[in-house]
Amino acid sequence: MQHKWLIVLLITCLVGVAFFIGNASVGTTAEKNPLIIAHRGASGHEPEHTIEAYKMAQKMKSDYIEIDLHMSKDGQLVAIHDYALHRTTNGTGYVKNKTVKQLQALDAGSWFSTKRKGAYIPTLDEIFATFGNDIRYYIETKSPHEYPGMEKKLMTLLDTYNINKQQLIIQSFSDESLRTFHHLEPSIMLIQLVSYRQGLLTPNQLKNIHRYADGIGPSSKTLTKSYIKTVQAYGLDIHAYTVNDTKEMKKLIQWGVNGIFTNYPDRLYQAVHPYKKTPFTYNFPM
């Protein structure tokens, strides 16, 4: 009888140890480093949305290069954040009213530094031709309601350059645009952008987003640790924008966000990998 009790006790201990190890391994697996997403390229070091900004982000070992898309008057997809031209170029008016030739004649670098005079607005065609699959793309469709057919044009370019769709992320504030991508190619990872004014999403909103997207992109200023866990419990990733302060980066990393947008990917790399040498640091002379 005593031997039987010893056997029962031994089995109980073994089950307990197995349970502990199993739980520990799950916790470790879940705690992955957040994606380093170069916001408009390494836009803290180079003029945003230029080939130079993307190359710098690549040197700084960004996981993804963010590209904002508008469409020119002659129907080409171009990389620029604003609907209007005056902030980041020496031009005026709107992107949609200019041909690619007119857009690329503008200076898109001098506003940032006289050392970057002559930088220009690249087409997505040119970006894919330059980088191919050497970098991973995080593409935002800007004002897609202004550009009918934008989604199909993007899909055509992806196929033309054989871009790896398994390493591509598309985001938008437009749920309609994301639903179009979900219909065209369900395997592409989609992120629903959330404006600062929207604040925290309700459970019903999160459930609805989960039907067509894989995550949300909120302002980092709206986040709390508990909210991040709530979003993830609904099966959604959370990619926070736009974080340039190292202290805030470390806080979000501890809170478990899945990705962070930053103008300074070198800073974020150091925060994510504190024991590794920063791959590339560049202080651009103004």
C-alpha positions as CSV (number, residue, x, y, z in Angstrom):
1,M,0.0,0.0,0.0
2,Q,2.8,2.4,0.9
3,H,4.4,1.7,-2.5
4,K,1.1,2.7,-4.2
5,W,1.0,6.0,-2.4
6,L,4.6,6.7,-3.4
7,I,3.8,6.0,-7.0
8,V,0.8,8.3,-6.8
9,L,2.9,11.0,-5.2
10,L,5.6,10.6,-7.9
11,I,3.1,10.9,-10.7
12,T,1.5,14.0,-9.1
13,C,4.9,15.6,-8.9
14,L,5.8,14.8,-12.5
15,V,2.5,16.2,-13.7
16,G,3.1,19.4,-11.7
17,V,6.5,19.8,-13.2
18,A,5.3,19.2,-16.7
19,F,2.5,21.8,-16.2
20,F,5.0,24.4,-14.9
21,I,7.4,23.8,-17.8
22,G,4.6,23.9,-20.3
23,N,3.3,27.2,-19.0
24,A,6.8,28.7,-18.8
25,S,7.5,27.8,-22.4
26,V,4.3,29.3,-23.6
27,G,5.0,32.6,-21.8
28,T,8.5,32.7,-23.3
29,T,7.2,32.0,-26.8
30,A,4.6,34.8,-26.5
31,E,7.1,37.4,-25.5
32,K,8.5,38.3,-28.9
33,N,10.4,41.5,-29.8
34,P,8.2,44.1,-31.4
35,L,8.7,44.9,-35.1
36,I,10.9,47.9,-35.8
37,I,8.9,49.9,-38.4
38,A,10.8,52.8,-40.0
39,H,8.2,55.5,-40.2
40,R,8.3,57.0,-43.7
41,G,11.8,55.5,-43.9
42,A,14.4,56.6,-41.4
43,S,12.7,60.0,-41.5
44,G,14.6,61.4,-38.5
45,H,17.8,61.1,-40.4
46,E,16.8,61.6,-44.0
47,P,13.9,63.4,-45.8
48,E,10.8,61.3,-45.5
49,H,9.7,59.0,-48.3
50,T,12.8,59.4,-50.3
51,I,15.1,56.6,-51.6
52,E,17.7,57.9,-49.2
53,A,15.3,57.5,-46.2
54,Y,14.6,53.9,-47.2
55,K,18.2,53.1,-47.6
56,M,19.1,54.5,-44.2
57,A,16.3,52.5,-42.6
58,Q,17.7,49.4,-44.3
59,K,21.2,50.1,-42.9
60,M,19.6,50.5,-39.4
61,K,18.2,47.0,-39.6
62,S,14.5,48.0,-39.6
63,D,12.1,45.1,-39.9
64,Y,9.8,47.1,-42.1
65,I,9.9,50.2,-44.2
66,E,6.7,52.2,-44.1
67,I,5.5,53.7,-47.4
68,D,2.5,56.1,-47.7
69,L,0.9,55.9,-51.1
70,H,-1.0,58.5,-53.2
71,M,-1.7,58.4,-56.9
72,S,-0.5,60.9,-59.6
73,K,-2.7,62.5,-62.2
74,D,-1.5,59.9,-64.7
75,G,-2.3,57.0,-62.5
76,Q,1.0,56.0,-60.9
77,L,1.4,55.2,-57.2
78,V,3.9,57.5,-55.5
79,A,5.4,57.6,-52.1
80,I,4.4,60.8,-50.1
81,H,2.6,61.3,-46.9
82,D,0.6,64.4,-47.5
83,Y,-2.3,65.0,-49.9
84,A,-0.8,68.4,-50.6
85,L,2.8,69.2,-51.7
86,H,3.9,72.3,-49.8
87,R,5.2,70.7,-46.6
88,T,7.8,68.3,-48.0
89,T,8.5,69.8,-51.4
90,N,9.0,73.2,-53.1
91,G,5.8,72.7,-55.0
92,T,2.2,73.6,-54.3
93,G,-1.2,72.1,-55.0
94,Y,-2.2,68.4,-54.7
95,V,-0.5,65.2,-55.6
96,K,-3.6,63.9,-57.6
97,N,-3.4,67.0,-59.9
98,K,0.2,66.4,-61.0
99,T,1.7,63.9,-63.4
100,V,4.7,61.8,-62.2
101,K,7.0,63.9,-64.4
102,Q,5.7,67.1,-62.6
103,L,6.0,65.5,-59.2
104,Q,9.6,64.3,-59.7
105,A,10.7,67.7,-60.9
106,L,10.0,69.0,-57.4
107,D,12.7,69.2,-54.7
108,A,11.7,66.9,-51.9
109,G,14.9,67.2,-49.8
110,S,15.8,70.9,-49.2
111,W,13.1,71.3,-46.6
112,F,14.9,68.8,-44.5
113,S,18.5,69.9,-45.2
114,T,20.4,71.8,-47.9
115,K,22.6,68.7,-48.1
116,R,19.6,66.8,-49.5
117,K,18.6,69.2,-52.3
118,G,17.5,67.3,-55.3
119,A,15.9,64.4,-53.5
120,Y,12.6,63.6,-55.2
121,I,9.3,61.8,-54.8
122,P,9.8,58.1,-55.9
123,T,7.2,56.0,-57.6
124,L,6.3,52.6,-56.0
125,D,7.5,51.1,-59.2
126,E,10.9,52.6,-58.7
127,I,11.0,51.5,-55.0
128,F,10.3,47.9,-55.9
129,A,12.8,48.0,-58.7
130,T,15.5,49.4,-56.3
131,F,14.9,47.1,-53.3
132,G,13.0,44.1,-54.6
133,N,12.7,41.7,-51.7
134,D,15.8,43.0,-49.9
135,I,13.5,44.9,-47.6
136,R,10.1,44.3,-46.2
137,Y,7.3,46.8,-47.0
138,Y,4.7,48.2,-44.7
139,I,2.4,50.1,-47.1
140,E,-0.4,52.5,-46.3
141,T,-3.1,53.5,-48.8
142,K,-3.7,57.2,-48.2
143,S,-7.1,58.7,-49.1
144,P,-8.1,55.6,-51.2
145,H,-11.5,57.1,-51.8
146,E,-9.8,59.7,-53.9
147,Y,-8.0,57.1,-56.0
148,P,-10.4,54.5,-57.5
149,G,-8.5,51.3,-58.3
150,M,-5.6,52.0,-56.1
151,E,-5.7,48.6,-54.5
152,K,-5.7,46.7,-57.8
153,K,-2.7,48.8,-59.1
154,L,-0.8,48.0,-55.9
155,M,-1.5,44.3,-56.4
156,T,-0.4,44.4,-60.0
157,L,2.9,46.0,-59.0
158,L,3.4,43.4,-56.3
159,D,3.0,40.6,-58.9
160,T,5.1,42.4,-61.5
161,Y,8.1,42.6,-59.1
162,N,7.3,39.2,-57.4
163,I,7.2,40.9,-54.0
164,N,6.9,38.4,-51.2
165,K,3.3,38.9,-49.9
166,Q,4.1,36.8,-46.8
167,Q,6.5,39.5,-45.7
168,L,4.2,42.4,-46.6
169,I,1.9,44.5,-44.4
170,I,-0.8,46.9,-45.6
171,Q,-2.5,49.4,-43.4
172,S,-5.1,52.1,-43.9
173,F,-7.6,54.2,-42.0
174,S,-10.1,53.1,-44.6
175,D,-11.8,49.8,-43.6
176,E,-13.2,49.6,-47.2
177,S,-9.7,49.7,-48.7
178,L,-8.6,46.9,-46.3
179,R,-11.7,44.8,-47.1
180,T,-10.8,45.1,-50.8
181,F,-7.3,43.8,-50.1
182,H,-8.8,41.0,-48.0
183,H,-10.9,40.0,-50.9
184,L,-8.1,40.3,-53.5
185,E,-5.4,38.4,-51.4
186,P,-6.5,37.0,-48.0
187,S,-3.0,36.0,-47.1
188,I,-1.7,39.6,-46.8
189,M,-1.4,40.9,-43.3
190,L,-3.7,43.9,-42.8
191,I,-3.7,46.6,-40.1
192,Q,-6.6,48.8,-39.4
193,L,-5.3,52.3,-38.4
194,V,-7.0,54.0,-35.5
195,S,-7.0,57.8,-35.2
196,Y,-6.1,59.4,-31.9
197,R,-9.6,60.9,-31.7
198,Q,-11.2,57.4,-31.8
199,G,-9.5,56.5,-28.5
200,L,-9.8,52.9,-27.2
201,L,-11.9,50.5,-29.3
202,T,-14.8,48.6,-27.9
203,P,-15.0,44.8,-27.9
204,N,-17.6,44.9,-30.7
205,Q,-15.3,47.1,-32.8
206,L,-12.4,44.7,-32.2
207,K,-14.5,41.7,-33.2
208,N,-15.6,43.5,-36.4
209,I,-12.0,44.4,-37.3
210,H,-10.9,40.8,-36.7
211,R,-13.2,39.7,-39.5
212,Y,-11.0,41.3,-42.2
213,A,-7.7,42.5,-40.5
214,D,-4.9,41.1,-38.4
215,G,-4.3,44.0,-36.1
216,I,-4.8,47.6,-35.3
217,G,-2.5,50.7,-35.5
218,P,-3.3,53.1,-32.7
219,S,-1.4,56.2,-31.5
220,S,1.0,55.2,-28.7
221,K,-0.5,58.0,-26.6
222,T,-3.8,56.2,-26.2
223,L,-2.3,52.9,-25.0
224,T,-2.3,51.2,-21.6
225,K,-0.9,47.8,-20.7
226,S,-4.3,46.4,-20.0
227,Y,-5.7,47.6,-23.3
228,I,-2.9,46.1,-25.2
229,K,-3.7,42.7,-23.6
230,T,-7.4,43.1,-24.4
231,V,-6.7,43.8,-28.1
232,Q,-4.4,40.8,-28.3
233,A,-7.0,38.6,-26.6
234,Y,-9.2,39.3,-29.6
235,G,-6.6,37.8,-31.9
236,L,-5.3,41.2,-33.1
237,D,-1.7,42.5,-33.2
238,I,-1.1,46.0,-32.1
239,H,1.4,48.3,-33.9
240,A,1.8,51.7,-32.1
241,Y,2.7,55.0,-33.8
242,T,4.9,57.1,-33.7
243,V,7.5,56.7,-31.0
244,N,10.8,58.6,-31.0
245,D,11.5,58.8,-27.3
246,T,13.7,55.9,-26.0
247,K,11.9,55.8,-22.6
248,E,8.5,55.4,-24.2
249,M,9.9,52.7,-26.6
250,K,11.1,50.7,-23.6
251,K,7.7,51.1,-21.8
252,L,5.8,49.8,-24.9
253,I,8.3,46.9,-25.3
254,Q,7.6,45.9,-21.7
255,W,3.9,46.2,-22.3
256,G,4.1,43.7,-25.1
257,V,3.2,45.7,-28.3
258,N,3.8,43.7,-31.5
259,G,5.3,46.6,-33.5
260,I,6.4,50.2,-33.1
261,F,6.7,53.0,-35.7
262,T,9.6,55.3,-35.3
263,N,11.5,58.0,-37.2
264,Y,14.7,56.7,-35.5
265,P,15.0,53.0,-36.1
266,D,18.5,53.0,-34.7
267,R,17.1,54.1,-31.3
268,L,14.4,51.5,-31.4
269,Y,16.9,48.8,-32.4
270,Q,19.0,49.6,-29.3
271,A,15.9,49.5,-27.1
272,V,14.8,46.2,-28.5
273,H,18.4,44.7,-28.5
274,P,20.1,46.5,-25.5
275,Y,23.0,44.0,-25.5
276,K,23.8,44.3,-29.2
277,K,25.9,47.0,-30.9
278,T,23.7,49.5,-32.7
279,P,24.0,48.6,-36.4
280,F,24.3,52.1,-37.7
281,T,24.1,55.6,-36.2
282,Y,24.1,58.7,-38.3
283,N,23.8,62.3,-37.3
284,F,23.0,64.2,-40.4
285,P,24.6,67.7,-40.6
286,M,21.9,70.3,-41.0
